[in-house]
Each structure stands twice: as structure tokens, then as C-alpha cells.
């Protein structure tokens, strides 16, 4: 019996309906955690950096990270409600 078939049999026998949903939530939480760590790293670099081109690039990266964190939180809230 393959792993996938075993998992599907266990899910069917235990009548677990939200197995995939839990996996999505966990993946999304992990991704948000990594994004937050990256944001902290970028902000630390911004405080130290003196090159204006590098500062502009770091600010842009920070904005993108914030955008993705915001969208990720919205998606997580949607998954929690369902």
C-alpha cells in the first residue's frame, strides 16, 4: 500500500474532512513566519546602509514583503473562517 493510499484510507475511516485545510493553514503560517523574519532582516539592513541605491532597493523589498504579509494574513483569516 502506498503512502498516499494509506493517508486517504485513514482520512476516510476517521471521517476527517478538513485535512487539506489544516495543511494549507500550516503552510501559510510557516510562510508568514519566514516573511516576518525577512522583514526584520531588511529593516536592520536599512538602519546600517549608507548607499542610496541600496536603500531604495531595500525600501522596495520591504514594501513587497509587507504587501505579501498583509495578503497572507487575509488568506489565513479566510481559511480560519471556513
C-alpha positions as CSV (number, residue, x, y, z in Angstrom):
1,X,0.0,0.0,0.0
2,X,1.4,3.4,-1.0
3,X,1.7,6.3,1.4
4,X,-0.9,8.3,-0.4
5,X,-3.4,5.5,-0.3
6,X,-2.8,4.9,3.4
7,X,-3.4,8.5,4.2
8,X,-6.6,8.5,2.2
9,X,-7.8,5.4,3.9
10,X,-7.1,6.8,7.3
11,X,-8.8,10.1,6.4
12,X,-11.9,8.1,5.1
13,X,-12.0,5.8,8.1
14,X,-11.7,8.7,10.7
15,X,-14.1,10.9,8.6
16,X,-11.6,13.8,8.6
17,X,-12.9,16.5,6.2
18,X,-10.5,19.4,6.8
19,X,-7.2,17.5,6.5
20,X,-6.2,19.6,3.4
21,X,-7.4,22.8,5.1
22,X,-5.1,22.1,8.1
23,X,-2.2,21.6,5.8
24,X,-2.8,24.9,4.0
25,X,-3.1,26.7,7.3
26,X,0.2,25.3,8.5
27,X,2.0,26.1,5.2
28,X,0.6,29.6,5.2
29,X,1.7,30.2,8.8
30,X,5.2,28.9,8.1
31,X,5.4,31.2,5.1
32,X,4.2,34.2,7.1
33,X,6.8,33.5,9.8
34,X,9.6,33.4,7.1
35,X,8.3,36.7,5.6
36,X,8.4,38.4,9.0
37,X,11.9,37.2,9.7
38,X,13.0,38.6,6.3
39,X,11.3,41.9,7.0
40,X,13.2,42.2,10.3
41,X,16.5,41.5,8.4
42,X,15.7,44.1,5.7
43,X,14.8,46.7,8.3
44,X,18.1,46.1,10.1
45,X,20.0,46.5,6.9
46,X,18.2,49.8,6.2
47,X,19.4,51.2,9.5
48,X,23.0,50.4,8.7
49,X,23.1,51.1,4.9
50,X,24.5,54.3,3.6
51,X,24.4,53.7,-0.2
52,X,21.2,55.5,-1.6
53,X,20.6,52.9,-4.3
54,X,20.8,50.1,-1.9
55,X,18.5,52.0,0.5
56,X,15.9,52.4,-2.3
57,X,16.1,48.7,-3.2
58,X,15.7,47.7,0.5
59,X,12.7,50.0,0.9
60,X,11.1,48.5,-2.2
61,X,11.8,45.0,-0.9
62,X,10.3,46.0,2.5
63,X,7.1,47.2,0.8
64,X,6.8,44.0,-1.2
65,X,7.3,41.9,2.0
66,X,4.6,44.0,3.8
67,X,2.2,43.5,0.9
68,X,2.7,39.7,0.9
69,X,2.3,39.6,4.7
70,X,-0.9,41.5,4.5
71,X,-2.3,39.2,1.8
72,X,-1.2,36.1,3.6
73,X,-2.9,37.2,6.8
74,X,-6.1,37.8,4.9
75,X,-5.9,34.4,3.3
76,X,-5.2,32.8,6.7
77,X,-8.3,34.5,8.2
78,X,-10.4,33.2,5.3
79,X,-9.2,29.7,5.9
80,X,-9.9,30.0,9.7
81,X,-13.5,31.1,9.0
82,X,-14.2,28.1,6.7
